[in-house]
Amino acid sequence: QAQLVESGGALVQPGGSLRLSCKAPRMITSVFNPSVMAWYRQAPGKERELVASITADSVRDYADSVKGRFTISRDNSRKQVYLQMGNLKPEDTAVYYCNALTASKYPKYDWGQGTQVTVFS
């Protein structure tokens, strides 16, 4: 069983919305709850980039490219992290991944399969 399991990706038109979910079935609660969790994305031919992060106290940070359009949230009781995406643009097309961050803000675990988001008109 993967450490992190992403879902919710889809084909969507520009201006549309999606909600991505990330489950952490193998993370015990005492590890998940204090972890900084993050969403990354990787577009074809590009490096994986950090999109959003959320601390244990729900302090959020976003890449400039998604500020005002994406919202990251978490549900510690379910060990899940969400990414609400709005006003989607073709440049948001990518495979989206979640991960926990180390203290040095690097991804902590092996990558899951991710979930594909395609924005097309």
Buried (B, 14 or more C-beta within 10 A) or exposed (E): EBBBBBBBBEEBEEEBEBBBBBBBEBBEEEEBEEBBBBBBBBBEEEEBEBBBBBBEEEEEBBBEEBEEBBBBBBEBEEBBBBBBBBEBBEEBBBBBBBBBBEEEEEBBBEBBEBBEBBBEE
